[in-house]
């Protein structure tokens, strides 16, 4: 609980207009994502590949095989390379949603690029979408392998501060950060709360 409370404060700061998180006393505990993640989000992270394959199958069955193929490594479950750490800076990000939680929803949706930012916060990094009505914001932890771990929340509308992680399960976000090519990364979000079975955020450095 202490580690989670520390992360809550970090996430709140991360959502305040891109300010860097500078609480040195919070870094050691916050850097261990396993002490912070909620039980439901841990399950999502453990089952990421099941979600990815199921979502891809649903997209292809729904008549979107060509769209899936065009995305290449972005939608290949096992495309992760070594050294997943995201350098600080501004990025062009793009979301692809796979699968559907309801029959009335599309099984494949690729959205236009938006602006996002990654900042070095010491032992962790912060990620945030900087515009739009739905803005993921959170922290990226060292995963100790080919995947780093993203834990965050969703900011909506004109909200200026992010909700504390773990406070509202419908806003919590959990995923893995992977490098999939030279200067190309993705955040995979298995079993998101709404709409899809898998969300994939592509990140490429802004020019």
C-alpha positions as CSV (number, residue, x, y, z in Angstrom):
1,X,0.0,0.0,0.0
2,X,2.9,2.4,0.7
3,X,4.3,1.9,-2.7
4,X,0.9,2.4,-4.3
5,X,0.4,5.6,-2.4
6,X,3.7,6.9,-3.6
7,X,2.8,6.0,-7.2
8,X,-0.5,7.8,-6.8
9,X,1.4,11.0,-6.0
10,X,3.7,10.5,-8.9
11,X,0.9,10.0,-11.4
12,X,-0.8,13.1,-10.2
13,X,2.3,15.1,-10.8
14,X,2.8,13.5,-14.2
15,X,-0.6,14.7,-15.3
16,X,0.1,18.4,-14.5
17,X,1.0,19.9,-17.8
18,X,4.0,17.7,-18.4
19,X,5.9,18.7,-15.2
20,X,8.7,16.3,-14.4
21,X,8.3,14.1,-11.3
22,X,11.0,15.0,-8.9
23,X,10.1,13.3,-5.6
24,X,13.4,11.5,-4.8
25,X,12.1,9.9,-1.7
26,X,9.4,8.1,-3.8
27,X,11.7,6.7,-6.5
28,X,13.0,3.5,-4.8
29,X,9.6,2.1,-4.0
30,X,7.9,3.3,-7.2
31,X,10.6,1.7,-9.4
32,X,9.3,-1.8,-8.4
33,X,6.2,-2.1,-10.6
34,X,5.2,-5.4,-9.0
35,X,4.7,-3.6,-5.7
36,X,2.4,-1.1,-7.4
37,X,0.3,-3.0,-9.9
38,X,-3.3,-4.0,-9.0
39,X,-4.3,-7.6,-9.1
40,X,-6.6,-7.2,-12.1
41,X,-3.9,-5.4,-14.0
42,X,-1.4,-8.1,-13.1
43,X,-3.7,-10.7,-14.7
44,X,-4.0,-8.6,-17.8
45,X,-0.2,-8.3,-18.1
46,X,0.3,-12.0,-17.6
47,X,-2.3,-12.8,-20.3
48,X,-1.0,-10.3,-22.9
49,X,-0.2,-12.8,-25.6
50,X,-3.6,-14.6,-25.3
51,X,-5.3,-11.2,-25.6
52,X,-3.1,-10.3,-28.6
53,X,-3.8,-13.5,-30.6
54,X,-7.5,-13.4,-29.8
55,X,-7.8,-9.8,-30.9
56,X,-5.9,-10.4,-34.1
57,X,-8.1,-13.4,-34.9
58,X,-11.2,-11.3,-34.3
59,X,-9.9,-8.6,-36.6
60,X,-9.1,-11.0,-39.4
61,X,-12.4,-12.8,-39.1
62,X,-14.1,-9.5,-39.3
63,X,-12.6,-8.9,-42.7
64,X,-9.6,-6.8,-41.7
65,X,-6.8,-9.2,-42.6
66,X,-5.3,-6.7,-45.1
67,X,-5.3,-3.9,-42.5
68,X,-3.6,-6.1,-40.0
69,X,-0.9,-7.2,-42.5
70,X,-0.2,-3.5,-43.5
71,X,0.8,-2.8,-39.9
72,X,3.7,-5.3,-40.0
73,X,5.7,-5.6,-36.8
74,X,3.4,-3.3,-35.0
75,X,0.8,-6.1,-34.8
76,X,3.1,-9.1,-34.6
77,X,2.8,-10.5,-31.0
78,X,6.4,-11.6,-30.8
79,X,8.1,-8.6,-32.5
80,X,9.7,-7.3,-29.3
81,X,13.5,-6.6,-29.6
82,X,16.0,-6.0,-26.8
83,X,16.6,-2.6,-25.1
84,X,12.9,-1.5,-24.9
85,X,13.7,1.7,-22.9
86,X,12.0,4.8,-24.5
87,X,14.3,7.8,-24.8
88,X,12.9,11.1,-23.4
89,X,11.4,13.3,-26.0
90,X,8.3,14.1,-28.1
91,X,6.7,11.4,-30.2
92,X,4.1,10.9,-32.9
93,X,1.8,8.2,-31.5
94,X,-0.9,6.2,-33.2
95,X,-3.5,3.8,-31.7
96,X,-4.7,0.6,-33.3
97,X,-7.6,-1.2,-31.6
98,X,-8.1,-4.9,-32.2
99,X,-11.1,-7.1,-31.4
100,X,-14.4,-5.9,-29.9
101,X,-16.1,-6.2,-26.6
102,X,-19.5,-5.9,-28.3
103,X,-20.9,-7.0,-31.7
104,X,-21.8,-3.4,-32.6
105,X,-18.1,-2.3,-32.4
106,X,-15.5,-2.7,-35.2
107,X,-12.9,-5.4,-34.7
108,X,-10.2,-3.2,-36.3
109,X,-9.7,0.6,-36.0
110,X,-6.6,2.5,-36.8
111,X,-6.6,6.2,-35.7
112,X,-4.7,9.2,-36.9
113,X,-1.4,10.1,-35.2
114,X,-1.4,12.4,-32.1
115,X,1.3,14.0,-30.0
116,X,2.7,12.4,-26.9
117,X,5.7,12.9,-24.6
118,X,8.1,10.7,-22.7
119,X,10.1,12.3,-19.8
120,X,12.9,10.9,-17.7
121,X,11.8,10.9,-14.0
122,X,14.9,9.2,-12.5
123,X,14.3,5.5,-11.9
124,X,11.1,5.6,-14.0
125,X,9.9,7.5,-17.1
126,X,6.5,9.2,-17.6
127,X,4.3,8.9,-20.7
128,X,1.5,11.2,-21.6
129,X,-0.7,12.0,-24.5
130,X,-0.6,15.8,-24.7
131,X,-4.0,16.5,-26.5
132,X,-7.4,15.1,-27.2
133,X,-10.4,14.0,-25.2
134,X,-8.8,10.7,-24.1
135,X,-5.3,11.1,-22.8
136,X,-3.3,8.2,-21.3
137,X,-0.8,9.3,-18.6
138,X,1.4,7.2,-16.4
139,X,4.8,5.7,-15.6
140,X,7.1,3.3,-17.4
141,X,9.0,0.9,-15.2
142,X,12.1,-1.2,-16.0
143,X,10.7,-4.7,-16.8
144,X,14.0,-6.4,-16.6
145,X,13.9,-7.8,-20.1
146,X,12.5,-7.1,-23.6
147,X,9.4,-5.5,-22.1
148,X,9.1,-2.5,-19.8
149,X,5.9,-1.9,-17.9
150,X,3.4,0.9,-18.3
151,X,1.0,1.7,-15.4
152,X,-1.3,4.7,-15.7
153,X,-4.7,6.2,-15.9
154,X,-6.9,7.7,-18.6
155,X,-7.6,11.5,-18.4
156,X,-10.9,12.6,-20.0
157,X,-12.2,15.8,-21.5
158,X,-10.9,19.0,-19.8
159,X,-9.4,17.2,-16.8
160,X,-6.2,18.8,-15.7
161,X,-4.9,16.2,-13.3
162,X,-4.8,12.4,-13.6
163,X,-6.7,10.2,-11.2
164,X,-4.5,8.2,-8.9
165,X,-3.6,4.8,-10.2
166,X,-5.7,2.1,-8.4
167,X,-8.4,4.5,-7.4
168,X,-10.8,3.8,-10.3
169,X,-10.5,0.5,-12.1
170,X,-12.3,1.9,-15.1
171,X,-9.6,4.4,-15.6
172,X,-6.6,2.3,-14.8
173,X,-4.3,1.2,-17.6
174,X,-1.6,-1.5,-17.7
175,X,0.6,-2.6,-20.6
176,X,4.0,-3.4,-21.9
177,X,6.5,-1.1,-23.7
178,X,8.4,-2.9,-26.5
179,X,10.9,-1.8,-29.1
180,X,9.9,-3.2,-32.5
181,X,12.5,-1.5,-34.8
182,X,15.0,1.3,-35.2
183,X,13.4,4.3,-33.4
184,X,10.0,2.5,-33.3
185,X,8.2,1.4,-30.1
186,X,4.8,0.2,-29.1
187,X,2.7,0.0,-25.9
188,X,0.5,-3.0,-25.9
189,X,-2.6,-2.7,-23.6
190,X,-4.3,-6.1,-23.2
191,X,-8.0,-6.3,-22.3
192,X,-8.6,-2.5,-22.0
193,X,-11.6,-1.4,-20.1
194,X,-13.6,-0.3,-23.1
195,X,-14.3,-1.2,-26.7
196,X,-11.5,-3.5,-27.8
197,X,-9.6,-6.7,-26.7
198,X,-6.2,-5.1,-27.4
199,X,-5.0,-1.6,-27.9
200,X,-1.6,-1.0,-29.5
201,X,0.0,2.5,-29.3
202,X,2.8,3.0,-31.9
203,X,5.5,5.6,-31.0
204,X,8.0,7.1,-33.4
205,X,10.2,10.2,-32.5
206,X,8.8,13.5,-33.7
207,X,10.9,15.2,-36.3
